[in-house]
Amino acid sequence: MEEADSEPSANTGPLSAADRQTAFKKNDLQLSRKRILQQLETSSNERYSELLRRTLADLDAQIAKLS
């Protein structure tokens, strides 16, 4: 019972191939975003940090398009 409450999207039926691909891409982008954030936290080079911030903004835009 608890599993059904914690994952309501699991009971919506099978996903189409396009929906699965979109979900996979979104998950991939979110993992990349997490990695970039970790690198940004540890970066001491300002030029590299700026590159990471631009990359992060691009990832956010791509994720927003998929949502």
CYANA upper distance limits for C-alpha pairs under 8 A (distance plus 0.5 A):
  1 MET  CA      5 ASP  CA      7.13
  2 GLU  CA      6 SER  CA      6.67
  3 GLU  CA      7 GLU  CA      6.67
  4 ALA  CA      8 PRO  CA      6.56
  4 ALA  CA     10 ALA  CA      8.29
  4 ALA  CA     11 ASN  CA      8.10
  7 GLU  CA     11 ASN  CA      8.24
  8 PRO  CA     12 THR  CA      7.94
 15 LEU  CA     19 ASP  CA      6.28
 15 LEU  CA     20 ARG  CA      6.55
 16 SER  CA     20 ARG  CA      6.71
 17 ALA  CA     21 GLN  CA      6.62
 18 ALA  CA     22 THR  CA      6.61
 19 ASP  CA     23 ALA  CA      6.60
 20 ARG  CA     24 PHE  CA      6.55
 21 GLN  CA     25 LYS  CA      6.61
 22 THR  CA     26 LYS  CA      6.58
 22 THR  CA     66 LEU  CA      7.42
 23 ALA  CA     27 ASN  CA      6.62
 24 PHE  CA     28 ASP  CA      6.63
 25 LYS  CA     29 LEU  CA      6.64
 26 LYS  CA     30 GLN  CA      6.67
 26 LYS  CA     63 ILE  CA      6.56
 26 LYS  CA     66 LEU  CA      7.13
 27 ASN  CA     31 LEU  CA      6.74
 28 ASP  CA     32 SER  CA      6.76
 29 LEU  CA     33 ARG  CA      6.57
 29 LEU  CA     59 LEU  CA      6.94
 29 LEU  CA     62 GLN  CA      8.22
 29 LEU  CA     63 ILE  CA      7.18
 30 GLN  CA     34 LYS  CA      6.72
 30 GLN  CA     59 LEU  CA      8.41
 30 GLN  CA     63 ILE  CA      7.97
 31 LEU  CA     35 ARG  CA      6.82
 32 SER  CA     36 ILE  CA      6.68
 32 SER  CA     59 LEU  CA      8.35
 33 ARG  CA     37 LEU  CA      6.69
 33 ARG  CA     56 LEU  CA      6.71
 33 ARG  CA     59 LEU  CA      6.89
 33 ARG  CA     60 ASP  CA      8.25
 34 LYS  CA     38 GLN  CA      6.83
 35 ARG  CA     39 GLN  CA      6.80
 36 ILE  CA     40 LEU  CA      6.56
 36 ILE  CA     52 LEU  CA      6.89
 36 ILE  CA     55 THR  CA      8.24
 36 ILE  CA     56 LEU  CA      7.17
 37 LEU  CA     41 GLU  CA      6.74
 37 LEU  CA     52 LEU  CA      8.45
 37 LEU  CA     56 LEU  CA      8.09
 38 GLN  CA     42 THR  CA      7.13
 39 GLN  CA     43 SER  CA      6.49
 39 GLN  CA     52 LEU  CA      8.25
 40 LEU  CA     49 SER  CA      6.31
 40 LEU  CA     52 LEU  CA      6.77
 40 LEU  CA     53 ARG  CA      8.09
 43 SER  CA     48 TYR  CA      7.69
 43 SER  CA     49 SER  CA      6.66
 44 SER  CA     49 SER  CA      8.02
 45 ASN  CA     49 SER  CA      6.63
 46 GLU  CA     50 GLU  CA      6.65
 47 ARG  CA     51 LEU  CA      6.91
 48 TYR  CA     52 LEU  CA      6.72
 49 SER  CA     53 ARG  CA      6.66
 50 GLU  CA     54 ARG  CA      6.78
 51 LEU  CA     55 THR  CA      6.66
 52 LEU  CA     56 LEU  CA      6.52
 53 ARG  CA     57 ALA  CA      6.72
 54 ARG  CA     58 ASP  CA      6.77
 55 THR  CA     59 LEU  CA      6.70
 56 LEU  CA     60 ASP  CA      6.64
 57 ALA  CA     61 ALA  CA      6.75
 58 ASP  CA     62 GLN  CA      6.79
 59 LEU  CA     63 ILE  CA      6.64
 60 ASP  CA     64 ALA  CA      6.59
 61 ALA  CA     65 LYS  CA      6.83
 62 GLN  CA     66 LEU  CA      7.09
 63 ILE  CA     67 SER  CA      6.87
